[in-house]
């Protein structure tokens, strides 16, 4: 009878260890999965921040380009006005010279 209790306790211990091993591996897999999800989430946040930073840089460059474009347009307009004024001045001078020659 004493040996029977020992054998039953060994069998119970065997079943408990099998259950513990099975549950432990499942629990370990869940922990690994949660860790992987957390890492993926962090990587996604990092990518998002990087995209925002790059977009801010692109926006700043675009803003500078637009500012430069406006400056160039303004300069071209001033040069065109200057050219028109010079042409008018030259035309007036030519007219005055013709009037002097005619008179």
C-alpha positions in Angstrom: 0.0 0.0 0.0 2.8 2.4 0.7 4.3 1.8 -2.7 0.9 2.5 -4.3 0.8 5.9 -2.7 4.3 6.7 -4.0 3.4 5.5 -7.5 0.2 7.5 -7.5 2.0 10.6 -6.3 4.7 10.1 -9.0 2.0 9.7 -11.7 0.2 12.8 -10.3 3.5 14.7 -10.3 4.1 13.5 -13.9 0.7 14.8 -15.1 1.2 18.1 -13.2 4.6 18.6 -14.8 3.2 17.8 -18.3 0.4 20.4 -17.7 2.9 22.9 -16.3 5.2 22.4 -19.3 2.3 22.8 -21.8 0.8 25.9 -20.0 4.3 27.4 -19.6 5.1 27.1 -23.3 1.7 28.7 -24.2 2.3 31.5 -21.7 5.8 32.0 -23.1 4.4 32.2 -26.6 1.8 34.8 -25.5 4.5 36.9 -23.8 6.7 36.7 -27.0 3.7 37.7 -29.1 2.9 40.7 -26.9 6.5 41.7 -26.9 6.6 41.5 -30.8 3.4 43.5 -31.0 4.8 46.2 -28.7 8.0 46.3 -30.7 6.0 46.6 -34.0 3.9 49.4 -32.5 7.1 51.2 -31.4 8.6 50.8 -34.9 5.4 52.2 -36.4 5.5 55.2 -34.1 9.1 55.8 -35.0 8.2 55.6 -38.8 5.4 58.0 -38.3 7.6 60.5 -36.4 10.2 60.2 -39.2 7.5 60.8 -41.8 6.3 63.9 -39.9 9.9 65.2 -39.6 10.6 64.6 -43.3 7.3 66.3 -44.2 8.2 69.3 -42.1 11.5 69.5 -43.9 9.8 69.3 -47.3 7.2 71.9 -46.3 10.0 74.2 -45.2 11.9 73.7 -48.5 8.7 74.3 -50.4 8.1 77.5 -48.4 11.6 78.7 -49.2 11.2 77.9 -52.9 7.9 79.7 -53.1 9.4 82.7 -51.4 12.3 82.7 -53.8 9.9 82.3 -56.7 8.0 85.4 -55.6 11.2 87.3 -55.3 12.2 86.4 -58.8 8.8 87.3 -60.2 9.0 90.7 -58.4 12.5 91.3 -59.8 11.4 90.3 -63.3 8.4 92.7 -63.0 10.7 95.5 -61.9 13.1 94.8 -64.7 10.3 94.8 -67.2 8.9 98.1 -65.9 12.4 99.5 -66.1 12.7 98.3 -69.6 9.4 99.9 -70.6 10.4 103.2 -68.9 13.7 103.2 -70.8 11.9 102.5 -74.1 9.5 105.3 -73.4 12.3 107.6 -72.4 14.2 106.7 -75.6 11.1 107.3 -77.7 10.6 110.7 -76.1 14.2 111.6 -76.7 13.9 110.5 -80.4 10.7 112.6 -80.7 12.5 115.6 -79.2 15.5 115.1 -81.5 13.1 114.9 -84.5 11.3 118.1 -83.4 14.7 119.9 -83.1 15.7 118.7 -86.6 12.4 119.7 -88.0 12.4 123.1 -86.4 
